[in-house]
Amino acid sequence: MKRYWKPGILILILISFAFIGCQKVPAGYIGVKVYLLGSNKGVDSEELGVGRYWIGINEELYLYPTFTKTYVWTYDSQEDSESNESIDIQTKEGLTVNADVGIQFRIDPSKANILFQTYRRGIDEITDSVLRTAVRDSLNRLASAMTSDMIYGPGRVDLIEKATVAIRDEFIPKGIIVERLYWIGTMRLPEKVKQALDAKIEAIQKAESRENELREALAQAKIDKAKAEGTAAQIRLESQQLTPLMIQKLWIEKWDGKLPQNMMGDKTNILIPFK
C-alpha cells in the first residue's frame, strides 16, 4: 500500500509546482521575465505578450500596463495611497504651494525591457518614486520663475502644460508614454497668503466689471446720441421741405371734398351754419 502512495504524492507535488510556476500575462499588459540566478541573470531578450508562461524558481515576471493608467498624488488618504503624496512647489518668492497632481500614462510594449533595465522595478514602484520625483522636480523648476499669484491664478494651466511636455520628452525613450498631467482641485497656500490673493483677485474682478459697465455706458451714450442726431436731422429735413405750396398740396390730398359745416366770419366770433 505504501508503494502506491509515494508515486501519488510525487505526482501531486509536481502538479502543485506546475500550477505555482505557471503565471499569466493578462490582457492590457506586457510581461518581462527576469532571471535571478546563473549566467542568464538579467532580462529575457523578448517581452512576453498575453498568455500563460512557466516561471521557474530562479525567474520573476514583471507586468507593465499597455493601457492608459491613471494615478493621483494627493493629500487625501482615501485616494491611491494611504499616505500624503501631494507635491510641494516653490514659487519665485520662496513660498511653498501644495497641490494634488494626477498623471495618465502607459508603457510602450516595444520598450518594456528597456524600462526594466533602466529602473529594475515594477510599475507601482516606478509610479510612486521615479515618476513622482520627476514630476515634482519639473514643476519646481518651472515654478521658480513664477510668482504665487501667477501659479494660483491664470498661470497654473500654463505651468501644468509645460510640465507635461517636459515629462513626456524625458520618459518616452525609456518606454513610458506620459499622456497628460493635471491638477486636482485647488492649490493649498498658507491661509494669510490665500486671503491676500483672494482679495487681490476680487479687486481685479471688480475693476474689470466696472470697466465693462463703463464701456457699455459709453456705447449706449453713442447710440442715444446717434438716435437724437438722426431725429433732429429728420425734423430739419422735413421743415425745409414744408413750403406753403407743399402744405397746400398736402391739405388738398387729405380733403374729402366736403365743405365745412360751420365757418367763422371775418373778424367775428359768430359761427354761421351752412345748409
MILUMZA-255205 format. One line per field, with one value per residue: residue number from 1; residue in one letter; x, y, z of N, C-alpha, C in turn. Coordinates in pm, whole numbers, m for minus. Each point is the difference from the previous one (the first is absolute). Layout:
N
num = c(NUM, ...)
residuo = c(A, ...)
n.c1 = c(X, ...)
n.c2 = c(Y, ...)
n.c3 = c(Z, ...)
ca.c1 = c(X, ...)
ca.c2 = c(Y, ...)
ca.c3 = c(Z, ...)
c.c1 = c(X, ...)
c.c2 = c(Y, ...)
c.c3 = c(Z, ...)
! end
This chain:
275
num = c(1, 2, 3, 4, 5, 6, 7, 8, 9, 10, 11, 12, 13, 14, 15, 16, 17, 18, 19, 20, 21, 22, 23, 24, 25, 26, 27, 28, 29, 30, 31, 32, 33, 34, 35, 36, 37, 38, 39, 40, 41, 42, 43, 44, 45, 46, 47, 48, 49, 50, 51, 52, 53, 54, 55, 56, 57, 58, 59, 60, 61, 62, 63, 64, 65, 66, 67, 68, 69, 70, 71, 72, 73, 74, 75, 76, 77, 78, 79, 80, 81, 82, 83, 84, 85, 86, 87, 88, 89, 90, 91, 92, 93, 94, 95, 96, 97, 98, 99, 100, 101, 102, 103, 104, 105, 106, 107, 108, 109, 110, 111, 112, 113, 114, 115, 116, 117, 118, 119, 120, 121, 122, 123, 124, 125, 126, 127, 128, 129, 130, 131, 132, 133, 134, 135, 136, 137, 138, 139, 140, 141, 142, 143, 144, 145, 146, 147, 148, 149, 150, 151, 152, 153, 154, 155, 156, 157, 158, 159, 160, 161, 162, 163, 164, 165, 166, 167, 168, 169, 170, 171, 172, 173, 174, 175, 176, 177, 178, 179, 180, 181, 182, 183, 184, 185, 186, 187, 188, 189, 190, 191, 192, 193, 194, 195, 196, 197, 198, 199, 200, 201, 202, 203, 204, 205, 206, 207, 208, 209, 210, 211, 212, 213, 214, 215, 216, 217, 218, 219, 220, 221, 222, 223, 224, 225, 226, 227, 228, 229, 230, 231, 232, 233, 234, 235, 236, 237, 238, 239, 240, 241, 242, 243, 244, 245, 246, 247, 248, 249, 250, 251, 252, 253, 254, 255, 256, 257, 258, 259, 260, 261, 262, 263, 264, 265, 266, 267, 268, 269, 270, 271, 272, 273, 274, 275)
residuo = c(M, K, R, Y, W, K, P, G, I, L, I, L, I, L, I, S, F, A, F, I, G, C, Q, K, V, P, A, G, Y, I, G, V, K, V, Y, L, L, G, S, N, K, G, V, D, S, E, E, L, G, V, G, R, Y, W, I, G, I, N, E, E, L, Y, L, Y, P, T, F, T, K, T, Y, V, W, T, Y, D, S, Q, E, D, S, E, S, N, E, S, I, D, I, Q, T, K, E, G, L, T, V, N, A, D, V, G, I, Q, F, R, I, D, P, S, K, A, N, I, L, F, Q, T, Y, R, R, G, I, D, E, I, T, D, S, V, L, R, T, A, V, R, D, S, L, N, R, L, A, S, A, M, T, S, D, M, I, Y, G, P, G, R, V, D, L, I, E, K, A, T, V, A, I, R, D, E, F, I, P, K, G, I, I, V, E, R, L, Y, W, I, G, T, M, R, L, P, E, K, V, K, Q, A, L, D, A, K, I, E, A, I, Q, K, A, E, S, R, E, N, E, L, R, E, A, L, A, Q, A, K, I, D, K, A, K, A, E, G, T, A, A, Q, I, R, L, E, S, Q, Q, L, T, P, L, M, I, Q, K, L, W, I, E, K, W, D, G, K, L, P, Q, N, M, M, G, D, K, T, N, I, L, I, P, F, K)
n.c1 = c(83, 106, 23, m132, 22, 121, m29, m111, 73, 88, m102, m60, 119, 18, m125, 25, 120, m68, m98, 91, 69, m126, 45, m89, 12, m78, m118, 65, 76, 125, 51, 81, 62, 28, 125, m20, 27, 127, 48, m128, 65, m121, m14, m112, 42, m116, m90, m78, m68, m127, m14, 16, 85, 97, m13, 127, 63, 90, m131, m18, m131, 32, m108, m11, m79, m64, m95, m86, 102, m90, 78, m35, 79, m66, m57, m102, m13, m114, 102, 91, 37, 28, 118, 52, m48, m68, 7, 113, m40, 124, m55, m10, m103, 11, m120, m45, m29, m104, 17, m120, 74, m61, 18, 6, 30, 83, 21, 108, m81, 43, m27, m77, 84, m3, m132, m4, 73, m83, m114, m5, m118, m101, m117, m38, 117, m8, m130, 20, 108, 24, m123, m34, 121, m15, m126, 36, 110, m77, m98, 93, 56, m118, m42, 129, m57, m90, m80, m31, m23, 113, 63, m42, 36, 4, 112, m94, m80, 65, 5, m122, m32, 79, m47, m119, 31, 50, m101, m84, 71, m4, m127, m26, 125, m54, m98, m3, m123, 40, m129, m11, 28, m58, m53, m3, m114, m8, 92, 88, m41, 103, m78, 99, 83, m75, m18, 131, 27, m86, 49, 122, m31, m62, 107, 78, m76, m1, 131, 16, m79, 67, 111, m53, m40, 122, 57, m84, 29, 130, m11, m73, 93, 90, m65, m17, 129, 32, m82, 48, 123, m35, m61, 101, 81, m78, m6, 129, 18, m88, 58, 113, m58, m47, 6, m47, 70, 103, m18, m18, 105, 62, m45, 30, 116, m7, m40, m117, 13, m14, m95, 61, m58, 100, m16, 110, m85, 25, 96, m46, m66, m88, m54, 8, m109, 50, m103)
n.c2 = c(m120, m5, m107, m17, 23, m53, m77, m27, m8, m73, m66, m5, m33, m84, m45, m2, m54, m83, m9, m24, m75, m32, 107, 96, 32, 76, 13, 80, m108, 36, m123, 8, m105, m7, m31, m68, m115, m37, m57, m41, 28, 51, 64, m72, m59, m58, 93, m22, m43, 24, m69, m132, 15, m88, 34, m29, m81, m1, 7, 119, 15, 102, 63, 48, 102, m55, m7, 100, 23, 17, 96, 18, 106, m40, 101, m36, m56, 50, 64, 6, 91, m73, 17, 109, 0, 99, 93, 31, 124, 36, 115, 101, 26, m131, 30, m82, m54, m53, m106, m41, m101, m7, m128, 4, m129, m50, m131, 38, m91, 76, 72, m108, m68, 106, 0, m134, m3, 101, m56, m119, 54, m32, m6, m65, m64, m23, m29, m73, m45, m74, m34, m30, m53, m60, m30, m35, m59, m51, m24, m41, m65, m33, m41, m31, 8, m54, 105, 10, 129, m15, m72, 81, 89, 86, 15, m51, 43, 113, 6, m52, 86, 95, m29, m8, 105, 58, m46, 35, 109, 9, m45, 64, 46, 12, 27, 119, m16, 120, m27, 13, 120, 0, 120, m29, 63, 76, 90, m52, 116, 64, m9, 66, m80, m105, 53, 26, m120, m55, 82, m33, m128, 13, 70, m90, m95, 70, 21, m125, m30, 89, m50, m120, 38, 54, m108, m72, 78, m1, m131, m8, 78, m70, m109, 47, 34, m116, m59, 77, m18, m127, 5, 72, m82, m98, 55, 25, m125, m46, 78, m40, m115, 42, 26, 126, m13, m53, 99, 88, m57, m3, 132, 23, m64, 69, 99, m20, 126, m2, 96, 84, m57, 47, 123, 53, 101, 92, m4, m121, m7, 49, m117, 1, m69, m95, 18)
n.c3 = c(0, 73, m82, 6, 128, m3, m105, 71, 112, m69, m52, 119, 45, m103, 19, 130, m24, m80, 92, 95, m84, m24, m64, 18, m128, 77, m57, m83, 7, 25, m17, 104, m55, 130, m39, 113, m61, 9, m112, 3, 111, 13, m111, m18, m114, 29, m26, 104, m107, m31, 115, 7, 101, m24, 128, m21, 85, m99, m29, m54, 9, m81, 45, m126, 37, m104, 93, m12, 79, 95, 46, 127, 8, 107, 65, m76, 118, m48, m55, m97, 88, 107, m57, 52, m125, 58, m93, 60, m27, m32, 41, m83, 84, m31, m43, 95, m117, 63, m80, m40, m46, m116, m35, m132, 0, m89, m10, m66, m58, m97, 110, 22, m82, m83, 21, m6, m109, m26, 47, m60, m37, 80, m62, 109, 8, m131, 15, 110, m60, m107, m34, 125, 17, m119, 31, 123, m50, m94, 85, 84, m99, m47, 120, m7, m121, 82, 12, 129, m27, m71, 93, 96, m94, m103, 70, 78, m98, m20, 133, 12, m99, 48, 122, m58, m74, 109, 72, m96, m23, 132, 1, m111, 5, 120, m87, 62, m45, 35, 23, 132, 49, 118, 29, 128, m22, 108, m20, 85, 56, 57, 106, 61, m63, 32, 121, 1, m50, 85, 94, m41, m8, 117, 41, m57, 49, 115, m11, m38, 105, 74, m50, 18, 123, 16, m53, 76, 105, m35, m17, 112, 57, m67, 40, 125, m4, m54, 89, 99, m46, m11, 118, 51, m63, 42, 121, m5, m44, 89, 94, m57, 1, 119, m129, m13, m113, 73, 88, m103, m57, 119, 12, m130, 20, 111, m88, 62, m40, 128, m12, 77, 102, 62, m18, 25, 29, m89, 83, 21, 113, m89, 27, m132, 26, m79, m84)
ca.c1 = c(m83, 90, 63, m90, m15, 116, m14, m113, 43, 95, m77, m67, 101, 37, m113, m2, 107, m39, m95, 70, 94, m70, m54, m77, 8, m139, m23, 32, 133, 115, 81, 146, 50, 132, 74, 58, 123, 70, 64, m103, m55, m33, m128, m19, 23, m123, m112, m102, m134, m110, 2, 54, 142, 66, 99, 71, 35, 101, m49, m105, m76, m47, m109, m11, m126, 3, m118, 22, m10, m17, 42, m4, 81, m86, 4, m111, 37, m101, 31, 81, 92, m45, 90, m7, 89, m12, 128, 33, 58, 61, m21, 110, 24, 40, m121, m34, m136, m25, m101, m27, 28, m33, 78, m49, 113, m1, 132, 24, 32, 128, 110, m17, 132, 78, m54, 48, 145, 30, m40, m1, m111, m133, m68, m43, 117, 38, m99, 10, 127, 66, m87, m35, 118, 22, m106, 26, 115, m37, m88, 79, 89, m80, m64, 99, m3, m136, m44, m108, m130, m5, m25, m134, m97, m5, 123, 3, m23, 125, 98, m21, 19, 145, 52, m40, 92, 133, m2, m19, 128, 99, m26, m27, 110, 11, m112, m123, m67, m81, m104, m26, m2, m112, m23, m120, m47, 74, 128, m4, 94, m16, m130, 14, 33, m122, m93, 52, m18, m145, m40, 56, m80, m133, 14, 19, m129, m88, 49, m38, m145, m27, 44, m102, m119, 32, m2, m140, m64, 48, m61, m141, m5, 23, m123, m101, 39, m24, m145, m44, 47, m79, m133, 12, 25, m126, m88, 51, m28, m143, m36, 48, m82, m138, m25, m146, m59, m5, m107, m127, m13, m36, m136, m88, 3, m75, m138, m95, m94, m114, 24, m24, m138, m2, 111, 9, 6, 121, 11, m114, 0, m129, 5, m117, m16, m31, m91)
ca.c2 = c(120, 114, 20, 77, 134, 83, 61, 92, 124, 66, 60, 117, 105, 53, 80, 124, 86, 44, 111, 112, 56, 52, 133, 54, 140, 30, 97, 137, 3, m64, m61, m8, m109, 33, m110, 46, m74, m63, 81, 76, 96, 126, 8, m82, 78, 50, 19, m105, 51, m58, m146, m65, m33, m68, 83, m89, 46, 105, 102, 87, 65, 136, 39, 143, 28, 64, 87, 127, m13, 128, 0, 134, 26, 94, 10, m82, m140, m87, m20, m116, m36, 42, 106, 128, 4, 129, 54, 137, 78, 124, 109, 95, 70, m96, m46, m138, m27, m144, m32, m138, m12, m127, m35, m108, m49, m140, m52, m39, m144, m30, 49, m50, m43, 121, 57, m76, 15, 135, 24, m126, 6, m20, 123, 74, 70, 106, 107, 63, 68, 59, 97, 109, 85, 75, 101, 102, 80, 79, 108, 97, 72, 96, 95, 89, 128, 51, 46, m80, 37, m56, m144, m17, 55, m49, m68, m142, m83, 1, m75, m145, m39, m5, m116, m119, m12, m35, m138, m87, m8, m71, m142, m76, m92, m106, m92, 49, 102, 85, 65, 134, 32, 90, 38, m52, 100, 126, m7, 36, 105, 51, 67, 145, 24, m29, 111, 116, m26, 4, 142, 62, m49, 63, 141, 1, m33, 116, 104, m41, 15, 143, 38, m50, 85, 130, m18, m14, 132, 83, m50, 39, 146, 22, m40, 102, 123, m23, 5, 140, 72, m44, 59, 143, 17, m28, 115, 111, m31, 14, 141, 65, m42, 46, 133, 28, m79, m140, m10, 3, m128, m101, 26, m46, m147, m53, 49, m102, 59, 61, 130, m2, 28, 130, 89, 120, 121, 80, 85, m16, m125, m65, m112, 0, m133, m13, m111)
ca.c3 = c(0, 11, m129, m86, 52, m32, m134, 0, 66, m90, m109, 55, 20, m131, m50, 78, m52, m134, 14, 62, m97, m118, 24, m111, m43, m38, m107, 38, 64, m63, 105, m14, 85, 51, 60, 126, 29, m112, m102, m70, 94, m65, m68, m118, m120, m60, 90, m2, m27, 77, 3, 120, m17, 110, 67, 90, 135, m10, m92, 52, m108, 24, m88, m25, m71, m130, m4, 71, 145, 69, 140, 59, 119, 73, 146, 49, 24, m60, m141, m36, 107, 133, 49, m69, m116, m68, m45, 39, m109, 46, m94, m17, 127, 101, 67, m28, m43, 1, m101, m39, m143, m61, m120, m84, m77, m40, m33, m138, 5, m64, 84, 136, 48, 30, 123, 115, 10, 49, 139, 77, 93, m55, m38, 119, 56, m95, 14, 132, 24, m117, m67, 92, 18, m124, m11, 102, m40, m117, 46, 77, m92, m75, 93, 60, m72, 9, 132, 56, m58, m135, 11, 59, m93, m139, m42, 39, m119, m75, 78, m11, m140, m25, 73, m76, m114, 51, 49, m116, m74, 82, 21, m124, m35, 100, m14, 65, m79, 88, m79, 55, 143, 27, 140, 64, 96, 11, 70, 143, 35, 138, 6, m18, m141, m76, 19, m73, m144, m28, 1, m121, m114, 8, m39, m146, m62, 14, m91, m135, m11, m16, m134, m92, 14, m61, m145, m39, 12, m111, m123, 2, m21, m142, m69, 27, m71, m143, m21, 14, m116, m113, 12, m27, m143, m68, 23, m81, m140, m23, 10, m120, m111, 18, m55, m10, m108, 44, 101, m72, m70, 99, 44, m106, m3, 114, m1, m45, m95, 68, 64, 144, 41, 67, m34, 83, m81, 8, 117, 90, 74, m22, m92, m90, m58, m142, m29)
c.c1 = c(88, 66, m86, m17, 115, m8, m114, 35, 96, m71, m71, 97, 39, m110, m8, 105, m35, m95, 67, 89, m68, m64, m60, 34, m139, m8, 28, 135, 104, 87, 148, 48, 145, 62, 75, 135, 65, 55, m101, m65, m22, m136, m2, 5, m128, m112, m102, m137, m104, 4, 54, 143, 51, 110, 66, 34, 98, m41, m111, m66, m47, m106, m6, m125, 24, m125, 31, m28, m9, 42, m4, 88, m73, 29, m102, 42, m99, 28, 93, 94, m54, 86, m19, 102, m10, 138, 17, 73, 51, m17, 124, 34, 47, m118, m31, m148, m16, m114, m15, 13, m36, 84, m70, 114, m22, 141, 5, 42, 137, 120, m12, 133, 86, m46, 52, 152, 39, m25, 0, m112, m131, m69, m45, 115, 43, m94, 21, 127, 54, m86, m33, 116, 23, m104, 23, 115, m34, m89, 77, 94, m77, m59, 99, 6, m138, m31, m119, m135, m14, m36, m140, m109, 11, 124, 4, m20, 128, 107, m16, 20, 149, 64, m33, 95, 137, 6, m16, 131, 103, m21, m33, 116, 12, m118, m128, m57, m94, m100, m33, 19, m116, m10, m128, m43, 85, 130, m17, 114, m11, m123, 11, 30, m123, m100, 44, m21, m147, m49, 50, m80, m137, 6, 18, m131, m98, 41, m38, m150, m38, 40, m102, m125, 23, m4, m144, m72, 42, m63, m146, m15, 20, m125, m109, 30, m29, m149, m51, 42, m80, m139, 2, 20, m128, m97, 42, m33, m147, m43, 44, m89, m144, m16, m150, m68, m16, m111, m136, m25, m41, m144, m100, m7, m83, m147, m92, m104, m121, 39, m24, m142, m11, 122, m5, 12, 128, m7, m123, 10, m128, 18, m126, m11, m31, m87, m14)
c.c2 = c(126, 29, 91, 145, 92, 59, 101, 134, 78, 70, 126, 116, 63, 87, 133, 97, 56, 119, 122, 71, 62, 134, 58, 146, 37, 101, 141, 14, m61, m53, 3, m107, 27, m124, 51, m64, m45, 99, 87, 107, 134, m9, m90, 87, 54, 10, m112, 64, m68, m152, m53, m47, m71, 89, m87, 64, 117, 111, 84, 74, 138, 35, 152, 27, 67, 85, 127, m18, 139, m14, 144, 4, 108, m1, m94, m147, m98, m27, m120, m46, 50, 113, 128, 3, 131, 60, 145, 69, 132, 109, 90, 72, m94, m54, m144, m14, m151, m33, m150, m9, m141, m23, m113, m44, m147, m40, m36, m147, m33, 43, m47, m46, 119, 61, m74, 14, 136, 12, m125, m2, m31, 133, 82, 80, 114, 119, 77, 83, 73, 109, 119, 97, 86, 110, 113, 91, 91, 118, 106, 80, 109, 108, 98, 135, 66, 45, m83, 36, m48, m149, m26, 46, m60, m76, m148, m92, m10, m83, m151, m48, m10, m119, m130, m23, m46, m146, m98, m19, m81, m151, m80, m92, m118, m96, 42, 114, 79, 76, 139, 3, 96, 28, m66, 101, 125, m20, 44, 98, 30, 91, 150, 34, m22, 115, 123, m17, 5, 145, 71, m41, 64, 146, 12, m27, 116, 111, m34, 16, 148, 48, m46, 86, 136, m11, m13, 136, 91, m44, 41, 150, 34, m37, 106, 130, m13, 7, 144, 81, m38, 60, 148, 26, m23, 117, 120, m20, 21, 147, 78, m32, 52, 146, 25, m82, m146, m19, m2, m133, m110, 17, m50, m153, m60, 43, m105, 54, 66, 133, m10, 38, 136, 80, 125, 121, 76, 96, m8, m134, m79, m109, m4, m139, 8, m121, m12)
c.c3 = c(0, m134, m90, 47, m44, m141, m4, 62, m89, m114, 47, 20, m132, m58, 73, m50, m137, 9, 59, m101, m121, 36, m127, m26, m50, m114, 51, 67, m92, 113, m32, 98, 36, 63, 122, 30, m130, m101, m76, 89, m70, m66, m122, m124, m64, 103, m17, m20, 86, m11, 132, m28, 124, 56, 107, 134, m6, m96, 67, m116, 45, m104, m11, m84, m135, m22, 78, 149, 62, 146, 50, 124, 79, 149, 63, 13, m61, m148, m18, 111, 133, 56, m82, m113, m77, m24, 44, m114, 57, m106, m8, 129, 110, 79, m41, m31, m7, m96, m17, m151, m48, m125, m73, m91, m38, m41, m148, m1, m58, 85, 145, 59, 39, 131, 123, 18, 57, 150, 88, 104, m74, m24, 121, 61, m91, 15, 129, 17, m122, m65, 91, 18, m123, m16, 100, m42, m119, 40, 77, m89, m76, 92, 60, m70, 8, 142, 46, m60, m144, 5, 52, m95, m138, m44, 30, m119, m82, 70, m20, m143, m34, 71, m74, m116, 46, 46, m116, m76, 78, m1, m126, m37, 96, m2, 68, m83, 93, m86, 52, 150, 22, 150, 50, 107, m3, 76, 145, 30, 149, 5, m24, m147, m87, 10, m79, m151, m39, m5, m127, m123, m3, m44, m152, m71, 9, m96, m144, m22, m20, m139, m105, 5, m66, m153, m52, 5, m114, m132, m9, m24, m147, m80, 18, m76, m149, m31, 5, m120, m124, 2, m32, m149, m80, 13, m85, m147, m32, 5, m123, m121, 8, m43, m4, m109, 38, 102, m68, m71, 97, 47, m103, m3, 112, 0, m59, m96, 62, 60, 149, 33, 65, m43, 87, m92, 21, 118, 89, 67, m21, m104, m80, m62, m147, m19, m151)
! end
